[in-house]
């Protein structure tokens, strides 16, 4: 869905290493992961995500050709996190604009759940744009840095979704929008970087019923895969290509929100219909 939303000629897939990256991530483990990816012979590419770093990608690259997000080489795209954050920042502005008529973050309160690589980049973009931030993370040092750097307020990790804010930006684990959290939400807009934010498809309908405008995650967080795709596809002018794709992605989100409003449907349902139409057209 994410690749289709971004207009990329790629399929979809995800690999997960279950464990605590602070204790269990070792060169031997990463080497084994690299060999597993290599065994698929290009049917699957891997790249940086939660709990991984560009340095980890370099270790994987010793074992497999099919790794993106590398800093070196002719087509190396580097850390995708800043581009993911830019896409989410655009999504926040677009969704705010659809909701209230103006998408400017200045003076708005944004609650960010998760201050990993994407959350930190997003926080800086929002702070620079004049937004007021409320943050939460399991790492106290990250929270302290956000307070020091941006004057952010803080909330407990398990309660950040209920913060009094204009925007809630989930940027950590998935399934945070669920039957328990949705009744407690105070934000009128949700746009974040986390994957699989809805615990069930019905939760998108529940958000719509509450009058909360949700930017579907696989559209809002597509900036990173665009950046990675430039490397996989060996784009000769990646910077211009990525900029163009980011603009197209934002236009796709705007069209989804307009269509959802016109049809009285949840944006999540419309987004799934849009990408299904794109995939069907490509397969025809």
C-alpha positions as semicolon CSV with decimal commas, in nm:
position;residue;x (nm);y (nm);z (nm)
1;X;0,000;0,000;0,000
2;X;0,276;0,244;0,093
3;X;0,459;0,198;-0,236
4;X;0,138;0,226;-0,435
5;X;0,043;0,546;-0,251
6;X;0,386;0,689;-0,333
7;X;0,358;0,591;-0,699
8;X;0,656;0,354;-0,684
9;X;0,703;0,047;-0,908
10;X;0,774;-0,173;-0,606
11;X;0,584;-0,430;-0,403
12;X;0,559;-0,449;-0,027
13;X;0,716;-0,647;0,252
14;X;0,861;-0,617;0,601
15;X;1,123;-0,804;0,798
16;X;1,140;-0,795;1,178
17;X;1,412;-0,912;1,416
18;X;1,242;-0,968;1,750
19;X;1,456;-0,860;2,043
20;X;1,597;-0,568;2,239
21;X;1,832;-0,377;2,005
22;X;2,021;-0,228;2,299
23;X;2,124;-0,575;2,423
24;X;2,071;-0,836;2,154
25;X;2,179;-0,665;1,832
26;X;2,522;-0,805;1,744
27;X;2,737;-0,815;1,428
28;X;2,672;-1,190;1,408
29;X;2,295;-1,137;1,422
30;X;2,309;-0,870;1,153
31;X;2,528;-1,091;0,936
32;X;2,271;-1,371;0,963
33;X;1,997;-1,127;0,866
34;X;2,202;-1,017;0,566
35;X;2,244;-1,376;0,451
36;X;1,869;-1,433;0,483
37;X;1,797;-1,128;0,267
38;X;2,057;-1,237;0,011
39;X;1,892;-1,579;-0,015
40;X;1,582;-1,410;-0,159
41;X;1,788;-1,288;-0,456
42;X;1,634;-0,943;-0,487
43;X;1,272;-1,036;-0,424
44;X;1,307;-0,845;-0,097
45;X;1,521;-0,540;-0,014
46;X;1,587;-0,427;0,341
47;X;1,653;-0,078;0,477
48;X;1,678;0,110;0,804
49;X;1,377;0,127;1,034
50;X;1,299;0,129;1,405
51;X;1,590;-0,006;1,609
52;X;1,833;0,000;1,316
53;X;2,091;0,256;1,199
54;X;2,284;0,336;0,879
55;X;2,584;0,166;1,041
56;X;2,375;-0,150;1,078
57;X;2,287;-0,129;0,709
58;X;2,657;-0,117;0,627
59;X;2,708;-0,440;0,821
60;X;2,419;-0,604;0,638
61;X;2,570;-0,492;0,308
62;X;2,871;-0,715;0,374
63;X;2,638;-1,013;0,334
64;X;2,380;-0,894;0,081
65;X;2,351;-0,674;-0,225
66;X;1,988;-0,603;-0,148
67;X;2,015;-0,337;0,121
68;X;1,929;0,033;0,084
69;X;1,983;0,337;0,301
70;X;2,359;0,324;0,258
71;X;2,570;0,637;0,285
72;X;2,833;0,543;0,028
73;X;2,831;0,442;-0,335
74;X;2,704;0,606;-0,652
75;X;2,337;0,574;-0,560
76;X;2,361;0,562;-0,180
77;X;2,056;0,737;-0,035
78;X;2,167;0,753;0,329
79;X;1,944;0,760;0,633
80;X;1,578;0,777;0,515
81;X;1,455;0,917;0,848
82;X;1,483;1,289;0,759
83;X;1,282;1,236;0,441
84;X;1,021;1,033;0,627
85;X;0,992;1,322;0,872
86;X;0,950;1,572;0,589
87;X;0,668;1,365;0,445
88;X;0,494;1,352;0,783
89;X;0,546;1,726;0,828
90;X;0,379;1,782;0,490
91;X;0,097;1,549;0,593
92;X;0,039;1,743;0,915
93;X;0,011;2,068;0,720
94;X;-0,217;1,917;0,457
95;X;-0,446;1,752;0,712
96;X;-0,460;2,065;0,927
97;X;-0,546;2,264;0,616
98;X;-0,829;2,029;0,527
99;X;-0,959;2,042;0,883
100;X;-0,932;2,413;0,960
101;X;-0,853;2,595;0,636
102;X;-0,493;2,674;0,729
103;X;-0,212;2,425;0,753
104;X;0,048;2,642;0,920
105;X;0,190;2,471;1,231
106;X;0,279;2,800;1,403
107;X;0,097;2,824;1,735
108;X;-0,047;2,472;1,706
109;X;0,018;2,209;1,971
110;X;0,154;1,881;1,835
111;X;0,187;1,572;2,056
112;X;0,467;1,346;1,930
113;X;0,471;0,986;2,049
114;X;0,823;0,854;1,996
115;X;1,149;1,044;1,956
116;X;1,347;0,800;1,748
117;X;1,520;0,909;1,430
118;X;1,197;1,016;1,257
119;X;1,032;1,164;1,565
120;X;1,335;1,380;1,641
121;X;1,356;1,507;1,284
122;X;0,983;1,578;1,283
123;X;1,007;1,761;1,614
124;X;1,277;1,990;1,480
125;X;1,076;2,070;1,167
126;X;0,770;2,152;1,376
127;X;0,961;2,355;1,634
128;X;1,131;2,554;1,359
129;X;0,786;2,621;1,210
130;X;0,661;2,764;1,541
131;X;0,462;2,470;1,673
132;X;0,441;2,394;2,045
133;X;0,536;2,037;2,125
134;X;0,432;1,776;2,378
135;X;0,656;1,470;2,364
136;X;0,687;1,119;2,503
137;X;0,948;0,848;2,464
138;X;1,068;0,545;2,657
139;X;1,420;0,696;2,660
140;X;1,440;0,976;2,921
141;X;1,747;1,124;2,750
142;X;1,553;1,183;2,429
143;X;1,275;1,353;2,623
144;X;1,525;1,571;2,808
145;X;1,684;1,674;2,478
146;X;1,344;1,773;2,336
147;X;1,273;1,986;2,642
148;X;1,615;2,153;2,620
149;X;1,619;2,203;2,243
150;X;1,256;2,291;2,170
151;X;1,103;2,386;2,505
152;X;0,873;2,088;2,471
153;X;0,626;1,981;2,736
154;X;0,618;1,614;2,829
155;X;0,361;1,342;2,885
156;X;0,382;0,979;2,997
157;X;0,434;0,735;2,710
158;X;0,107;0,561;2,786
159;X;-0,092;0,887;2,796
160;X;0,055;1,102;2,517
161;X;-0,238;1,011;2,291
162;X;-0,471;1,189;2,536
163;X;-0,267;1,510;2,552
164;X;-0,455;1,832;2,486
165;X;-0,322;1,906;2,137
166;X;-0,424;2,008;1,788
167;X;-0,234;1,719;1,629
168;X;-0,136;1,375;1,755
169;X;0,167;1,233;1,572
170;X;0,229;0,863;1,645
171;X;0,595;0,798;1,561
172;X;0,673;0,475;1,746
173;X;0,494;0,140;1,758
174;X;0,177;0,045;1,574
175;X;-0,181;-0,024;1,688
176;X;-0,189;0,288;1,906
177;X;-0,527;0,392;1,764
178;X;-0,761;0,137;1,915
179;X;-1,083;0,088;2,108
180;X;-0,918;0,205;2,431
181;X;-0,726;0,508;2,303
182;X;-0,968;0,656;2,050
183;X;-1,229;0,768;2,309
184;X;-0,948;0,946;2,498
185;X;-0,806;1,142;2,204
186;X;-0,828;1,521;2,226
187;X;-0,652;1,611;1,902
188;X;-0,864;1,692;1,599
189;X;-0,596;1,572;1,355
190;X;-0,376;1,261;1,351
191;X;-0,072;1,234;1,124
192;X;0,240;1,041;1,216
193;X;0,523;0,817;1,106
194;X;0,435;0,490;1,280
195;X;0,332;0,195;1,067
196;X;-0,003;0,020;1,118
197;X;-0,139;0,287;1,351
198;X;-0,493;0,146;1,340
199;X;-0,536;-0,167;1,551
200;X;-0,823;-0,274;1,323
201;X;-0,979;-0,130;1,006
202;X;-1,282;-0,039;1,214
203;X;-1,072;0,202;1,416
204;X;-1,044;0,428;1,113
205;X;-1,423;0,442;1,105
206;X;-1,428;0,512;1,479
207;X;-1,196;0,810;1,431
208;X;-1,421;0,940;1,154
209;X;-1,728;0,899;1,375
210;X;-1,558;1,112;1,641
211;X;-1,482;1,386;1,389
212;X;-1,106;1,328;1,407
213;X;-0,930;1,370;1,072
214;X;-0,675;1,092;1,022
215;X;-0,398;1,099;0,763
216;X;-0,366;0,730;0,668
217;X;-0,028;0,611;0,786
218;X;0,084;0,443;0,464
219;X;0,039;0,776;0,286
220;X;0,170;1,011;0,555
221;X;0,488;0,813;0,621
222;X;0,588;0,735;0,263
223;X;0,881;0,978;0,243
224;X;1,135;0,724;0,363
225;X;1,045;0,459;0,107
226;X;1,065;0,724;-0,165
227;X;1,419;0,803;-0,055
228;X;1,510;0,434;-0,047
229;X;1,346;0,372;-0,386
230;X;1,577;0,627;-0,546
231;X;1,864;0,401;-0,443
232;X;1,698;0,073;-0,543
233;X;1,593;0,211;-0,883
234;X;1,933;0,379;-0,935
235;X;1,781;0,719;-1,013
236;X;2,043;0,942;-1,177
237;X;1,921;1,266;-1,014
238;X;1,784;1,139;-0,682
239;X;1,741;1,476;-0,510
240;X;1,508;1,618;-0,775
241;X;1,329;1,286;-0,812
242;X;1,266;1,257;-0,438
243;X;1,138;1,615;-0,421
244;X;0,896;1,547;-0,705
245;X;0,772;1,226;-0,546
246;X;0,721;1,399;-0,209
247;X;0,507;1,662;-0,379
248;X;0,305;1,390;-0,555
249;X;0,259;1,205;-0,227
250;X;0,126;1,517;-0,059
251;X;-0,111;1,574;-0,351
252;X;-0,233;1,215;-0,312
253;X;-0,308;1,272;0,056
254;X;-0,493;1,596;-0,022
255;X;-0,703;1,418;-0,285
256;X;-0,785;1,136;-0,041
257;X;-0,899;1,382;0,226
258;X;-1,112;1,578;-0,021
259;X;-1,269;1,259;-0,157
260;X;-1,337;1,129;0,194
261;X;-1,511;1,453;0,289
262;X;-1,718;1,454;-0,030
263;X;-1,827;1,092;0,015
264;X;-1,871;1,108;0,392
265;X;-1,624;0,824;0,445
266;X;-1,326;0,762;0,670
267;X;-0,999;0,868;0,502
268;X;-0,852;0,527;0,586
269;X;-1,119;0,355;0,378
270;X;-1,076;0,596;0,087
271;X;-0,697;0,558;0,098
272;X;-0,727;0,180;0,075
273;X;-0,962;0,218;-0,220
274;X;-0,724;0,459;-0,396
275;X;-0,423;0,229;-0,365
276;X;-0,631;-0,073;-0,466
277;X;-0,734;0,116;-0,781
278;X;-0,370;0,198;-0,854
279;X;-0,256;-0,161;-0,807
280;X;-0,538;-0,292;-1,025
281;X;-0,450;-0,044;-1,299
282;X;-0,085;-0,147;-1,286
283;X;-0,173;-0,516;-1,302
284;X;-0,408;-0,470;-1,599
